[in-house]
Amino acid sequence: MAPIALVNHHVEEIPDGFTHAVMLRDDAVVSSSPRDETPPAANLSSCFGLDLSGEHREGRWFAWAR
């Protein structure tokens, strides 16, 4: 099976089946890890430059402003 990359700004739209997540900001890697191990709040806040919370439930990530 060939690798597939998904580029998205909405973490809740990442479908099941993707195994890894890479978060980028200003051409630099903020986080790179298996999707289900990505700690959301600190990495999301660093990536988007906002104070964000996040959680993984029912197979999807969710993020919101604090």
C-alpha positions as CSV (number, residue, x, y, z in Angstrom):
1,M,0.0,0.0,0.0
2,A,1.4,3.4,-1.0
3,P,1.6,6.2,1.6
4,I,-1.0,9.0,1.5
5,A,-0.6,12.5,2.9
6,L,-3.5,14.6,4.0
7,V,-3.0,18.4,4.5
8,N,-5.7,19.9,6.8
9,H,-6.2,22.7,9.2
10,H,-9.2,21.0,10.9
11,V,-8.1,18.1,13.2
12,E,-11.6,16.8,13.5
13,E,-11.7,16.0,9.8
14,I,-8.7,13.6,9.9
15,P,-10.3,10.3,9.0
16,D,-9.5,6.9,10.6
17,G,-6.8,5.0,8.8
18,F,-4.1,7.7,9.0
19,T,-1.4,6.4,11.3
20,H,0.9,9.4,11.9
21,A,0.5,13.2,12.4
22,V,3.0,15.9,11.6
23,M,2.3,19.4,12.7
24,L,4.1,22.3,11.0
25,R,4.4,26.0,11.7
26,D,6.5,28.4,9.7
27,D,8.2,25.6,7.8
28,A,9.3,23.8,11.0
29,V,8.1,20.6,12.5
30,V,6.2,21.2,15.8
31,S,5.3,17.6,16.4
32,S,5.7,14.3,14.6
33,S,4.4,11.1,16.1
34,P,1.8,8.3,15.7
35,R,-1.6,9.9,15.4
36,D,-3.1,8.4,18.6
37,E,-0.1,9.5,20.7
38,T,0.0,13.1,19.6
39,P,-0.5,15.2,22.8
40,P,-3.1,17.7,21.5
41,A,-3.1,20.8,23.6
42,A,0.5,21.8,23.7
43,N,1.2,20.8,20.1
44,L,-2.0,22.4,18.8
45,S,-1.3,25.6,20.6
46,S,2.3,25.8,19.3
47,C,1.2,24.9,15.8
48,F,-1.6,27.4,15.5
49,G,-0.3,30.1,17.8
50,L,-3.5,30.1,19.9
51,D,-4.4,28.8,23.4
52,L,-6.1,25.6,22.4
53,S,-7.4,22.5,24.1
54,G,-7.9,19.1,22.4
55,E,-8.8,15.6,23.0
56,H,-9.1,12.3,21.1
57,R,-12.4,10.5,21.4
58,E,-14.4,8.0,19.3
59,G,-11.5,7.8,16.9
60,R,-11.2,11.5,16.1
61,W,-9.3,14.5,17.4
62,F,-11.2,17.6,18.5
63,A,-9.8,21.1,19.2
64,W,-11.3,24.2,20.7
65,A,-10.1,27.6,22.0
66,R,-9.7,28.0,25.7
